[in-house]
């Protein structure tokens, strides 16, 4: 217990709490704060300010570049849309031209086919007319021969002119009917 009494008699145990050393502590506190202030204001804060200014400049430049690229992209998109519209218009013109050309070729081909059909029809009608004429001649010849044979079989004498005239008149009556 003696030691406790000596400690209590000697004063407080922590020097920071000793009022006798307060002016000395305040002096060193002020010196330390001034040194820290000078170090921060002369070294650290300019560096931090420079870094912040550099970052601000970089961000501003990046934003400006992004705006510039955005405008270029919009211009490129507009140019692409215009080129696409022009290409579609050109393709439409080409299709219309091709349709017109094909229609013209088709019209020419149809005219040729119609002319060929008309020519073949005329040729066929001419052949049919020839066949009818030759058939009529053949019928007339056969009829005359048959009349001569019949008259001969019946014992009649046949006059060539009168038989020919009668058969020709009869055939003409049949053609008229």
C-alpha positions in Angstrom: 0.0 0.0 0.0 2.9 2.2 0.4 3.5 2.4 -3.3 -0.1 3.5 -3.9 0.4 6.3 -1.4 3.6 7.4 -3.1 2.0 7.4 -6.5 -0.9 9.5 -5.2 1.6 11.8 -3.6 3.7 12.3 -6.7 0.7 13.4 -8.9 -1.2 12.1 -11.7 0.1 9.0 -13.6 -0.2 10.3 -17.2 1.9 13.3 -18.3 -0.7 14.5 -20.8 -3.0 15.2 -18.0 -0.5 17.2 -16.1 -1.5 20.8 -16.3 2.1 21.9 -15.9 3.0 20.5 -19.4 0.0 21.9 -21.2 1.8 25.0 -22.7 4.5 22.7 -24.1 2.0 20.3 -25.5 0.0 23.1 -27.1 3.2 24.5 -28.7 4.1 21.1 -30.3 0.5 20.6 -31.3 0.5 23.9 -33.2 3.9 23.1 -34.8 2.7 19.7 -35.9 -0.6 21.0 -37.3 1.3 23.8 -39.2 3.8 21.2 -40.6 1.0 18.9 -41.6 -0.9 21.8 -43.2 2.2 22.9 -45.1 2.9 19.4 -46.3 -0.7 18.9 -47.4 -1.1 22.3 -49.0 2.3 22.3 -50.8 2.7 18.6 -51.8 -0.4 16.4 -51.3 -3.2 18.7 -52.3 -1.6 20.0 -55.5 -1.1 16.3 -56.5 -4.7 15.4 -55.7 -5.9 18.6 -57.5 -3.8 17.7 -60.6 -5.1 14.1 -60.6 -8.7 15.4 -60.2 -8.2 18.0 -63.0 -6.6 15.3 -65.2 -9.6 13.0 -64.6 -12.0 15.8 -65.2 -10.2 16.6 -68.5 -10.2 12.9 -69.5 -13.9 12.6 -68.7 -14.7 15.8 -70.7 -12.6 14.6 -73.6 -14.2 11.2 -73.5 -17.7 12.7 -73.4 -16.8 15.0 -76.3 -15.4 12.1 -78.3 -18.4 10.0 -77.5 -20.7 12.9 -78.8 -18.5 13.2 -81.9 -18.7 9.4 -82.5 -22.4 9.5 -81.9 -22.8 12.2 -84.6 -20.6 10.2 -87.0 -22.7 7.1 -86.3 -25.9 8.9 -86.9 -24.5 10.4 -90.1 -23.3 6.9 -91.2 -26.8 5.5 -90.3 -28.5 8.3 -92.4 -26.1 7.6 -95.3 -26.8 3.9 -95.0 -30.5 4.5 -95.0 -30.2 6.8 -98.0 -28.1 4.3 -99.8 -30.6 1.5 -99.0 -33.5 3.6 -100.2 -31.5 4.5 -103.4 -30.7 0.8 -103.9 -34.4 -0.2 -103.5 -35.5 2.5 -105.9 -32.8 1.3 -108.4 -33.9 -2.3 -107.9 -37.5 -1.3 -108.5 -36.5 0.5 -111.7 -34.6 -2.5 -112.9 -37.5 -4.8 -112.1 -39.9 -2.5 -114.0 -37.5 -2.3 -116.9 -37.1 -6.1 -117.0 -40.9 -6.5 -116.8 -41.3 -4.1 -119.7 -38.6 -5.9 -121.7 -40.2 -9.3 -121.0 -43.6 -8.0 -121.9 -42.3 -6.6 -125.2 -40.5 -9.9 -126.0 -43.7 -11.7 -125.1 -45.8 -9.5 -127.3 -43.3 -10.0 -130.2 -43.4 -13.8 -129.6 -47.2 -13.8 -129.5 -47.3 -11.8 -132.7 -45.0 -14.3 -134.3 -47.0 -17.2 -133.0 -50.2 -15.6 -134.2 -48.7 -15.0 -137.7 -47.4 -18.5 -137.8 -50.8 -19.9 -136.7 -52.5 -17.7 -139.3 -50.1 -18.9 -142.0 -50.6 -22.6 -141.0 -54.3 -22.1 -140.9 -54.3 -20.6 -144.3 -52.1 -23.4 -145.6 -54.4 -26.0 -143.9 -57.5 -24.3 -145.4 -55.8 -24.3 -148.8 -55.0 -28.0 -148.4 -58.5 -28.8 -147.2 -59.9 -26.9 -150.3 -57.5 -28.9 -152.5 -58.6 -32.1 -150.8 -62.3 -31.1 -151.2 -61.7 -30.2 -154.8 -59.9 -33.4 -155.6 -62.5 -35.3 -153.6 -65.2 -33.6 -155.6 -63.4 -34.4 -158.8 -62.9 -38.0 -157.6 -66.6 -38.3 -156.7 -67.5 -36.8 -160.0 -65.2 -39.3 -161.8 -66.5 -42.2 -159.8 -70.1 -41.1 -160.3 -69.6 -40.9 -164.0 -67.9 -44.2 -164.2 -70.6 -45.8 -162.0 -73.4 -44.3 -164.2 -71.6 -45.7 -167.3 -71.3 -49.1 -165.7 -74.9 -49.1 -164.5 -76.2 -48.1 -167.8 -74.0 -50.8 -169.4 -75.2 -53.4 -166.9 -78.8 -52.4 -167.6 -78.2 -52.8 -171.3 -78.6 -49.1 -172.1 -76.3 -47.2 -174.3 -74.6 -44.4 -172.5 -73.8 -41.1 -174.2 -70.7 -39.7 -172.6 -71.8 -36.1 -172.9 -75.3 -36.5 -171.5 -74.0 -38.7 -168.6 -71.3 -36.1 -167.8 -73.8 -33.2 -168.0 -76.4 -35.1 -165.8 -73.8 -36.1 -163.1 -72.3 -32.5 -163.1 -75.7 -31.0 -162.7 -76.6 -33.4 -159.9 -73.3 -32.7 -158.0 -73.9 -28.9 -158.4 -77.3 -29.3 -156.9 -75.8 -31.2 -154.0 -73.2 -28.5 -153.5 -75.9 -25.8 -153.5 -77.9 -27.5 -150.9 
